[in-house]
Every structure is written in structure tokens, then in C-alpha cells.
Amino acid sequence: NKLSISNQKFQSIVDSKTVGIGIADLKFNITYCNDTLIDYFGYSKEEFLKMNYLQVIDAGYRDDAVETLQKFSKGLINTVQFVRRYIRKDSTEFWASFSGHLIKDAIGNPLHIIGVLTDIDKLKKQEIEIQKKNEKLSIQKAKIETAHNHITDSINYASRIQTAAMPSPKLRQEILPEHFVLFKPRDIVSGDYFWMQNIKHYLLVAAVDCTGHGVPGALLSMLGISFLNDIVRQAEITQANQVLEEMRKRIKATLGQAGDKSGSQDGMDMAFYIIDLNTNVIQFSGAQNPLYLYREGELSEYKADRQPIAIYPREQPFTNHEFQLQKGDALYTFSDGFVDQFGGDKGKKYMSKRFKQTLGEIQDRTMPEQKTILEQTFDNWRGDRKQIDDVLVIGLKI
């Protein structure tokens, strides 16, 4: 099916034959590598996973690498890109383009570094030779830029795959009543995602915020979409909180979260609900992110549990909220990207209080009109400042 094909294409980027992809901890110890990265250096996978990044970079660049690592560890930088010389197992050298991205946990603490290495040895040596001869320099630079652009092209392709994995506007129109989805990724690909399905007489909706954004967040989002599809297809789900419980089990198992601090802390925040279309009874369960209900202009907030879908030291069962909906009710689920955005005259966060007030002021508008107003409000608030996180808001009118 379409999702399966999308997942296969996305996985093909990770298993790319043209770029090496690896993950390292904050001491540059290598914890993951694809086959291409192993081929670059000539080690076995077992050997390579026992190594440190500083062991494979040319000695002349190690001081720079240590300085970059310190900046990553302190969260001073999120991305880095450069060209360096690397050392193979047989002591031969080659040039490669490196693009590094910092992965953070849910509260912004640095966790891991994901790196993409592109072998540009042939192009780089040609460039050096041309510099010596002072000939055709511009042509060779263009070739090197093309090699760099391959990474961006891959991410652009990943964005198309991620979009295809989420419900299209046409599908949403078929399964949902009056609604809107405001989706504004911070980068090309997003760590936020939305998921919707209609099963028999039940409508299922999820608004999800993965750890991080960009490429790391997008990888987690594809994992989450796949899990949700499997859970509702294979399990006998009768309550909304059962979905969150099953998601937590799968995230912990897949990411190897066993309780020690050295393991991955990545996960997801989620607002999830099920509506029985025959009775208009809704069940809601949330991990960090709540549900807002506006009825005749009055707000009711159904709070989420203060725990993520991931390993957590004070883990508790997720709460299931059940209540009767009425015609005209408006439901809102969202990630934290909107309320956490800095802006306005004083450069402060938008905050939940202001967000609730904004929603209350637009209750007489249609859902498409509400989306337009919210998007304009966000852009006006942000102004010239950088968008700090992915933004997702889902509105649904009963």
C-alpha cells in the first residue's frame, strides 16, 4: 500500500548506497552505522561500532573535531557541515563531506549526533590538482557543491515521503467532519505528525510531537505512523489510553530503552482521541499534550498525563477521559510549537493562556477560517524571528 511504499523509500535513504550515515554519542563513540559508512572505512561492523569518530578523521583535523563536539555537548550548535580528510583501516586517506545534526531530548538536552558522510575523494583531489594548476577551478567547485547538495536533495525527497505517509487533504475530507490541520514544519522534514483513520463507526485522530525536529524527528515520525497503523489494525482497541500504552511499549522496545541513562531517551508527546460516530461519545488520552473543548464559547481542558511516550522514571498508566459530545462542539489538539514560539514586541513565548484566548475569539468562524487566522496570528507573532519548532494544530467541529 501507499504507506508501505513510503516507508520503504524512506528506509532506502537511511540505507543509501551513496552516503554513509552514522550516529554517535556526545563523546563521539559510534553507536550506529549503515553499510555504506562501513564500506568507506573498510572495517567490519563489529569493529566500527567499537570505535570513536576521532579515530577515523585525519590527525590534522582532530582539534577542530573536539571543539565541535564541545559545542554540540553544550547545545551551542545544532548542525555543522564541512569537508575533511579521513583514514581507512588500511591507512589510506580519502576526502569526504560531513553533515552533522544534534539530536535533543524532549526538554532540549543534547543526546546524540547524527552524521551524514559523502565520499567526495575524487572530486576533492581534482580540486586540489586544479588549484595547483590554477585551471578550471569553477567547474570543480560546482561538482563539489553538487556532492553537498545530494544531502539536501535526499532530505527534500524524505519530505515528500513523510507528507505521503500522513492523511492527504482529500482523505481527510472523506473521513472527517468540518476541520482544519495547521502544519508548519520548522525544517524541510518535521518531527510533528498527524494521523487519522475511520474504522467502522469510530473516528481516530492523533496529534504527535516527536523528540527533536528535522531529520531525527522525521525518522521517529515515520516509526510512529507505522506503529499507529499496526496497533489499530492488529489489536482490539476499546479505549484511547490503550493506544498510548501500546505505543510506549513499542517505542521502548524499538529504541532499546531499558532504564540506564546511557540509552536513548527519545520518544513522543501525543494527544489522541476516539469518537464513536453513532453516539458522539469521545475518549481522549494524552501524553504531555491536552485536548481543548469549546462548547458555546466556553473552554474545557482535558489534561494530559505528565509523561512522554518513552522511558520515564515515574511511569504511570495513561488516563482515559470519556465524555459526551454535543453538536457544535469544537475540539483542538496540538503540539507545543505554537505556544513556545518567541515573538511579539518583547520577544516572549506565545504561551498557552494567549493561545486559549485566541481560540476563544474565533469560535464564530468556520474551521477553514480559523486555520487562516491562526496561521496569520503565528506569523505576525513570530515576525522576523526564526521559527523554533514544528507547529501542528488540529481543529474539529462536531
N, C-alpha and C positions, 0 to 999 in steps of 0.2 A: 504494500500500500504506500500512499504518499509519504507518511511519516517514516516508515521503514526505509524507504529510499533516501529520504532526507538524512536520517541518522547514519546510513552507510556512507553517504557523501561527506558528511561532517567528520566521520571517523577517518575517512581517507585523507583528510587534511592532517590529522594527528599522525597517521601512518605514512605521511608523504615520502615519496622516494626522492624528492628534490631538495628538501630541507630537513635538517636534524632538529628534533625537539626534545628538550630535557627539562627536568625540574630539580632544583637544588634547595637545601635548607639555608638558613641565614648565615651559615658558616661555609657555604659553597660546597657542601657534601652532596654528591649527586644521588638523587632518590628515584629518578625515573629517566628513561631514555628510549627513544624509538630506534628502529633498526637502522635507519639512515645515519643517525648520530654515531652508532657503534661502527658502521662501515667507514665513516670518516676517519676514525682514530685507530681502527684495526684491533681493538680489544674484544674479548668476549663480553657478553652482557654481564656475567657474574663479576668479571674483573672491573668493568666500568662502574658498576653500582657500588664498588668499594672505594672509588676514587673521589678526589676533590677537584673542582674546576681549576684551581691554581696549578695543579699538576700537568694540565694539558695546554695551558697557554704559555707562549714564549716568555722566558725569564725577564726580558726587557719590558714587558707589559704588566708584570705581577703587582708592582707597587700601585699602578693605576687601578688594577682589579681590586686590590684590598681597599683602596679609597672608595671605589664604587660600592663595594659590599657594605662598608660602614654607613654610607648614605642610605642604602636600601634598608639596613637593620634599624636605623633611626627614623625611617619613614620620610626622609628628606626628599627622596625622588621616587617616582612610581615607574618610570620607564627609562631605558637607556639604549643607545644604538651606536655601534662603532665597528670598525674593521681592524682585525688583529691577526697576528701570526700564531698558529697553533702547532703542537708537536704530536706526531703519531707515535704509536707503540714502537715502531722500528726506528724512531728518532728522526725521521724525515719531517719536513715542515710544509705547512700549507696555509694559505690565506683564507679567511672566512669573515663573513658579515654576521655580527651578533646583535640580536634584538632581545632585550631583557624586560620583563614586566613583573612588578611586585604584586603578590597575592596577599591580601589582608583579611583578617577575621571580621566578624560582624560589627565590632566596635572600633575597627581601624588599626588594629595592631598588625605589624608585618608578620607574615607566616612563612611564605616560600617565594622563590623566584622561578618564573617560567622563562626559558630561553629558547630562541629560535636561531639556529646556526645555518647559514647558507654558504656552501663551498664556492668561493669566487677566486680560487687559486689561479686558474688560468688567466682570468681577466686581470687580476691584480699584477701578476708577473708581466703581462703585456703592458699594463700601465707603467710599471717601473721601467721597462725597456724603452717605452716611448718617451718617458721623462728624460732618460739618459740621452736619447737621440733628438729630443725636442721635436718630435713629429707626431702628428695625428692624435694629439692629446685629447681634443674634444670628443673624438669618436670613442676612444676607450673609456672616458668618463661616462659617456652616455650608456655604454654597456654595463658599467658597474652600477649606475643608477637603476638600470633595468633589473639587475640582480636584487638590489634593495627593494625595488617596487614589487617584487614577487611576493614578499611578505604581506604587503598591503593588499595586493590582489587576492591572496588567499583569505585574508580576513573579510574582504568585500564579498567573496563567494560564500564564506561562512555566514555572513549576514543574510544572504538570500535563503540559505538553508534554514536558518533559525526562524525567519519570517514564515517560510513554508510549513514549518512544524507547528506553528500556532494557528488558531482558527482564523480563516480569511474573513473579510467583511461580508462576503456572500453567505458563508456558512453561519456566521453569527446572526445574520438577518433571518436565516431559516429557523434557528433553534431558540432565539431569544426574543422576548417582547421588546418594547421600546428601551433602548440602551445606548451607551457610548463606551468607547475604550480610548482613553488618552494615554498614548505610549510614546515616550520620548527618550530613547537611549542616549546615554552620555557619550558613548563612543560608537564605532561602527556596529559592533555587536553589543548585546545587552546581558546584564545579569538578572534583570527583571523579566518575567514572562507571565502570560496569562493563558489559561486553559479552560475550555468549556466543552461539555458534552450533554446530549439529551439521550437518556436511557429509559425506555418505556415512558412512564409519565413523570419522570424525575428530571429536573434540570440541575446540573452540577457546574459550579463556577469556582475557579481558583485564581487569586492574585498572589504572585510569588516573587520574593526578593532573595536572590542568591548572594552568598558571600562574594564580595568584590564586584567588579564590572569589567567591561571589555572582554578579552579572550578568556581569562579564567572564569569569570561569571557566566559567560556563554556556554562553556563546557559543562558547568554544573546545571545550567538551564536545560540543556538537551537531555541530561541524565534525568532531571526531574520530570520533564514531559513524558519521557519513556516510562518512568515509574508510574506516573498517574494513569497512563493508558493501560498498563499491565494490571494495576490494582483494581480498577473498576471493571476490567474485563474478566479477571480470574477470581477475585474474592467476592464473597457475599457481603456487600457493604449495606448496613442498615442505619448507621449513624455517621455523621460528618467526622467526629473525632477519630473514628476507626481509620479513616484515610490518612490522617496525620500520624497516627501511631504506626501504621504500616510504612509510610514514607520514612519515618525516623529509623525504623529497623533497617530499611534498605540503604539509606544513606550511611548509617554507621557501619554496616557490613561491607558496602562497596568501597568506602574510603578508609577502611581499616581502623575505625575509631574504637579503641579498646580501653581508653581511660588514662593512659600515660600522656604526659604533657608533650612528648616528642611527636605524637601522632597528629594527623590532620584535625583541625577544628572547624573546617569548612562545613557549611550547611545552608539552610534556607529559613526565611521567615515567610509565613503563609497565612492568608485569610481564605477560608474555604466554606462554601455553603451548598446545601442540597434543598431544592424546593420541590415539594410534591404538587404537581400542577393540577391534580384533582381536588386537593383540599386546601391549597395555598398555605400549608404548614412548612416552615423553614427550619432547617437545622444548620447551626453555624459552629465552627471550631476554628480557633486562631492560634498561631504561633507568633507571638510578638505583635502582630498586626490585627486591629479590631475591625468590627463592622459597624457602620453608621446607618441608622434607620431614621428617615424623616417621614413623619405622619402628620398631615395637616400643618406643616411648618415647624413641628416640634421634633427635636432631636432625641433619639435614644441610642446610647452607645453600648454595644455588646463587646466587652473587653476580651482581649486575647490572653492566653497564658503567657507569663513572662519567661519563656524558654524557646529556644530555636528548634528546628527540625535537624538535630545533630546531637553529638555527645554533649552532655551538660551535667555539671556536678550535682545540681539539685533537681534532677529529672523527676517529673511527676506525670501521671496520665493527663492527656489533654481533655479539657472540658467540652461537653456538648451542650450548646444552647438550643432550645426548641421553643418556637412561639408561632402564633397565628399571624399571617399577613392579611392586609386589607387592600382593596382596590385603591390605587392612588399612592400607595407606599413607594418610597424611593430608597434603594439600597446602594451603599457605596463601600467598596473595598479598594485597597491601595497599598503601595509600598511607601517607604519613608522619604523618597526622593523629592517630593513636592514640598513637604513641611520642613525639610532640612536645608532647603536652598537658601543661600545667603543673598541678600539684596535689599532693596529699599534705600532710603536716604542714609541710614546708619549702618548698612551692611550686615544686618542681623538675619537670623533664620526666620522663615515664614511662620513656622510653629503651628501646632495643632489647633490652638484657640482661634487663630485667624482663619485657618482652613475651614473649621466648622462654621464660622461666621459667613465666609464666602459661600459655602454650600447652602446655608440657610437663606441667603439673599437671592438665590437663583431658583428657588423651588417652584416658581410660577412659570419657568421656562421649560421647553421641550428638552429631551436628552441631547439631541444634536446641538441645540443652542447652548446648553450647559457646557458641553465639551469645548466649544469655541470660546466661551467666556473664561473657562478655567485655563485654557492654553494661553489666551491673551494675558490673563492675570499673572500667570507664571512668567511669561516672557517680560512683561513690564516690571515685575518684581526683580527678576534677575538682572535686567539692564545689560550693561557691558561685562558683567562678571561671568566667570566660567561656570557652566553647569557642573555641579559637584557630584551628581549621582544620576542613575537612571530614574526615570519618572514613569509611574504607572497608576492610573486611576480608572476604576470600572464603575459605571453608574447603571442602575437597572430600575425601571419603573414597572410596578405591578399593575 
